[in-house]
Amino acid sequence: MKRFLSIILIALFCAADLAAQNFAVAPALRRHVEALCDDELDGRKAGSDGERLAARYLYDALAEAGVLMLTDSLGQDFTITGDGGEIRSQNILGIVEGSDPELRDEYVVVGARYDHMGTNTLTVNGEPVVQVFPGADCNASGVAALIEVARMVATYRGLFRRSVIFVGFGAGEQGMAGAWYFANRAFTQMDKVGAMVDLNCLGRGGDGHPFSYFSRLAQRDLDYILDKTQEQPVVTIPERMAGATPSSDYLAFYERKIPVFLFSSGSAREHRTLRDTPRLIDYAALEARCNYLYHFLLVLCAQDEITTDTASPNQASKRPERVYAASDCDVRPQFFHSNEKHFLTSWVYKYLKYPRAAIERNIQGQVLVSFIVEKDGSVTNVAVEHGVDELLDDEAVRVVEVSPKWIPGQIKGMKVRTRIVIPVEFRLK
């Protein structure tokens, strides 16, 4: 019996270990993008046969990935009235049920719009020429990511406490109609939706298209989720979205005071042009982003409670800047042009005073101290991560707090706030 239990435990640990690895999905992402940009789909215009073909492709791909589909292949249909009359579209949705009996009836919605602009007909030498707008990055890349992240979640469904609903929104180009319909008409348990994750234009790489996030979640809660995700084996870290935040499908959820997260690699001049083709997608970067999103969802679904506190736009502009781990920096913070070890030997141990009361009581050990090196080099937020005794803890904090300025860390040539943790040893001879 003991041997049998040991085998079960080993299997569980192996499953957890595999779930922590990065998934090699770049070839699958390429297949999805190319399929959605095929000329047969005629640019996936809302209400067209091409959009319905894209919906069917998404349905089949999610079902094959192990997602329990909540619609048939025709989708959750709806009708909207536009300038050209009525448009009939559909949402495609499925679910990976959570493993926690107390939380599986709460949902995290992951969505991406799958329609695009359709076609344009020109007359050349008296003959009609049909131009197809492929929409590879905008937003076949987001749909491809949706499918492969769904596959990852379904593969390790036992690790997800909450249920995750994956939605392909139709008629996104028509005022985000699919997302509005889902949030306001179709899904009857919106009070059980804890968060919404929007995937929009994720496929471009390079310095001009950084992996970015946007959220109105209260900063303390957002930082906690981002930091916990960063502790996972991820190979890319998103940065806060700069400039004007694009309108996207998250808005229908934000208006209902649901915490939202938008992930994107930003706009590109090729968007909504004939040049937005599959060859422009950086599939290696898109794969890394999918792996991050998997771990982000793992952390999000593990929270005992997902706060509904949000910050107003004015509050958001006053938030403190993100704090990075030293390992994330291209150039780590430096103490007099050297590393943390030099800081310990040349400053901490030089000015550390072993408290007499601690000596008399034979107290010794290692105190872990964290602090932030600000963009101006100053040291702030000194705290004890793991203490030994109040006497030693206070002395370690005192020495670090009076540190001279450091050379701040840098990412892509920009100074950043950086968190450092050091061990301060107290040893009696």
N, C-alpha and C positions, 0 to 999 in steps of 0.2 A: 504493500500500500504506500509506504514512504517513497519507494522508487517511482511509483506511478505519479504521486504528487510532485516529485522532483522533476519528472519529465514535463508535466503540465506547466510548472513554474518556468522551466527553461524555455519552453515554447512561447510563453507569454513575454518573457524578457526579450527573446529574439524578435518577436513581433514589434515590441516597443522600439527595439534598436533599429529595425528596418524602417519603421515609421519616421525615425529621426534622420534618415538619409535623404540625399537629394535625388529626385526622380529624373531620369533621362527621357525627356518627352519632346525634344526639339523636332525629331522626324514627324511625330504625330501632329505637332502644332503646324508644321509646314503643310501637311496633308489637309488639315482643316481649313487653313487660310486659302489654299489653292482651290479647294472644292467650293468654298463660298464665293470665290471670285471668278468662277468659271463663267464663260460667256453665256452658257445655257440658262443661268439665273438672271440674265439681263439687268444686273445692277441691283437686284433685290428691292425694288421700289415697293413701298407700302401698298398693299392691296393687289399686287400683281401676282401672276403665276410664279415669277421668279422668287418673290418673298415666300410664297407657300412652299416652293422647293427647298429654300433655305430652312424654313421651319421644320420640314420633314427630315432634312439632314441633321438638324440639331436634335430632334426627337430620337432618331436612330442612334446617334452618337452617345447621348446621355444614357439611353437604355443599355447600350453595349458596355458602357462604363460601369454599370452596376447600380445606377440610380433607379429608384422606384418611381415610375412615371405617374403623375397625378392627372394627366390628360391623355387622350388618345392622340394619334399622329396628326389629327386635324387641329389640335391645340384648343386653347381657351379663347373662343372667338369673340370679337366685339366689332361694333360699327361706329365710325366717326364721320362727321359731316365737314367737308372741306370746301374750298373754292370750286373744285371740280366736281362736287357732288359727294355722294357717300363712298367711304372707303372701308372695306372689310379687312380686318387683320386678325392676328391671333398671338397669344402668348403661349410659350412652351414651358412647362414646369414639371419638376420632379423633386424627390426628397430623399435624403439619406437620414434615417431616423437615428436619434441620439441614444446613447447607451445608459444614461442615468434615469432611473424611474421617476425621479422628482423633477428633472429638467427636460426630458425628451419632448414634452408638450410646449416647450418654448422654442422659438425659431430664430435662426440667423438667415436672412435672405441674401443670396449672391446673385446679382443680375447683370446682364449685358444686352444692349440692343443689337438686333441682327439684321435689320433692314438698311437700305442705303438709298441712293439718289436715282437709281434706274438708268435710263438711257437718254440720249439726245440724238436727234436726226438732223443731219446737214444735207444740203444739196450740193453736190460736186459734179461739175460738167453735166448738169441736168439730171443726175442720178442721185437717189437718196442714199446716204451713208449713215449707218447707225453707229453711234459711239456709246460704249458701255463704260459706266463709272464703276470700277472694281471695288473700291472701298476696302482695301486690304488692311490698312491700319485702322481705318475709321468705318466699321468697327469689327471686321472679321478677326482681328487680333484679339479683341476682348472676348469674342465668342469662343475662339480656339482656347483661350486661357480658361474660360468657364468650363469647357468640356474636360480639359485635362486636370484642373483642380478638383472637379467633381469626381474624376476617376481616383485621384489620390485619397480623397475623403472617403469614398465608398470602399476602397481597399482596406483602410484602417478605421472603419466605422466604429469599432469598439472603443476607440480612444476619444471619441467626440461625445461629450455629455449632452449637449443640445442637438436638436435636429437642424439640419442645414437644407434649405430649399434653394434649388438652382432654377433660375428663370431666364429665358430668352425673351426679351420684350420686343413685340412687333410695333410697327409705326412709330419708332423713335424719332424719325425725321419729321413726323407730323405732331409737333408739340409734345413729344414724349408721351404719346397717348397710351401706349401699352403699360408703362409704369403707373400712370395715373389710374388706368382701369384696374390694374391689380390692387393698388393700395386703397382705392376708394369704392370699388364695386365688387370685384370678383373674390377677393380673399376675405373670408368672414371672421378670421381670427387675428386681425391686425393687432389686437390688444396683447397677443402672445408673441409678437415680433420684437425681439430684443435689440436687433441691429440690422442694418442693411449695408452690404458691400457692393459698390458699383465698379465695374470693370470697363473702362472706356479708353480706346486708343493706347494700347500697351506695347506695341510692336517695334517702335523705333529705338535705335540705340545711339551710342556716342554721347559726347559732352553736351550737345545741343538738345538732347532728349532724355534728361535724367528721369529715372523711376521716382515718381512723386506721389504724395498722398495729400488729401484734404479731409478735414473733419471739423465739426463744430462741437465735438465732445469736450467737456471741461478738461482743462489742460492736465490736471493731476491724474485723471483717469486715463486720458489718452497716453500720457507718458508711461504709465504703468503697463499698458497693453503693448506699446511699442518696445519698451525695454525688455519685457518678458519674451517677446518675439525675437528680439535681437540676441537673447541668450540661447536660442535654438540654432541648429547647424545651418544657418542661412548664408548664402554667398553674396547677397546684395541687400542693401539697406535703403529704403526710400527716404527721400528728403521732403521737407515741407514744401508744398506747392507754392511757387512764387507768382506774383502778378494776379491778374483777374482770374477767378475760379470759373471754369466753364460750366455752363448749364448742362445738366445730364439727368439721368433717370433717378438719381438719389433725391431729387427735389420733392417728388411726390411723397417720399417717406419722411424727409426733413420737416415738411409742412405738418405732418402728424406727430411731430416731436419724438421721432424715433432716431436714435443715434445712427449717423451715417458715416461711411468711409468711402471716398472716391480714390481709386488708384489709376494712374495714367502715366504715360511718357510724354504727355503734352501734345500741343497742336503742331502741325507741320504744314508747310506751304503746299505740299502735294494733296492734302486733304480736300475732298470734294472736287478733285480734278481727275483727269484720265491717267495721271501719273502715279496714283496711289495703288501700286501693283504689289503682288506678293514678293517680288525680288527686293523690295526696299525694306522688308521686315528683317530685323536682327533676331533670328530664331534662338541663338544662344542666350541673348539677353532676355528674351521672352520666357525661355525655360527657367532661368534663374528667378524671374519675377513670379512665375507659377509656384516655384518651390517656396518662396517667401510667403505667398498668399496662403498656401496650405498650412504653414506653421502659424501664420497670423490667425487663421480660422481656428486652429487647434487651441491657441491661447484664448481667443475670444469665447469659444464655446466652453472653456473650462472655468470661466468666472462664476462664482456663486451667485453674483448679481451683476447685470450689465446696467450701469447707471443711465438714467435718462436725462441727467443734467447736461445742458448744452450752454455754450457761450454765444452771446450776441456778436454780430460782426465787429462792434466797437470793442467788446471785451477781447475778441480774438486778436485784434491788432496790438493789444497790450500784453499778450502772453509772453512769458520768458522764452528765450530761444531754446531749442532742443539741446540736451546734453548728450554728447557722444562718448562712447567708451574709447579709451586710449588705443585699443587695438583696431578701431575703425579709422583712425587718422592716417592720412598719407604721410604726414610728419607728426610724430608724437610730441607732446609737450616736453620741454627740456629745462633742466635746472642748471643754469650756467653752462649751457651747451653740452650737457650730459644727461644721463637717464635717471630713473627713480633710485637706482642703487647709489648713485652719486649723491642724491638728495639725502638719503639715509646716513651715509658715512660722513659727508661734509657738513651737514646741518643738524639732522635729528639727533644722532648720537653724540655730536659735539656739544649740543646745548641741553640734552636731556638730563634731568636731575632725578635720580632714584629717590622717591619719597622715603624719608627716614622711617615713618610708621610702617611702610611696606617692608623695609629691611628688617625691622624688629619683629614683624609677624611672618617673615620668611615667605613673602608673596612674590611670585615670579610667573612669567608666561609671555605669550605673544598677543598683542593688541592689534587688531586689524582696523585701520583708520582710512576712511574715504574722504575725498575732498574734490572740489571742482576748480580747475584752472580756467579762469575767465578769459575772454578774448583780449583783455588788456594785460593778462599775465598774473593778475592777483589771485590769491587763494581764498575761496569761500566755501560755505556749506561743509565745514569740517565735522565729521560725525564718526562715532564708533560703530563699526559693523559687527565686530565680535570682541567683547571685552573679557577682562580677567578679574579685575577688582576696580572699584571706583577710584582708588588712589592712583593706580597705574593708568587707567583709562583717561582720567583728567589730565595727567602729565603728558600723555601722548598727544592729546588734542591741543594742549597749550603750545607745545613746540611746533606743531604743524601750522597752527593759526598764525604764528608770528613769522612764517616763512617769507623770505624776500620774493619778489615777483619772478615768475617763470617766463620762458618763451612759449607762447600759446601753441596748441596743436593746430594743424591745418588739414583741410580736406579740399582738394581741387584748387589749392592756392588761397583758400579763404580761411581766416581764423575762425575757430569754433570753440564753444565751451566743452571742456573735456573732463570726464570723471576718472579719477585715479584711486586705486586702493593699494595701500602699502602695509607690510607687517612691521610693527615696532616691537623689538624683543627687549624684555626685561629679564636679565639673568644674574643671579647671585653666584659669586665664586666661593 
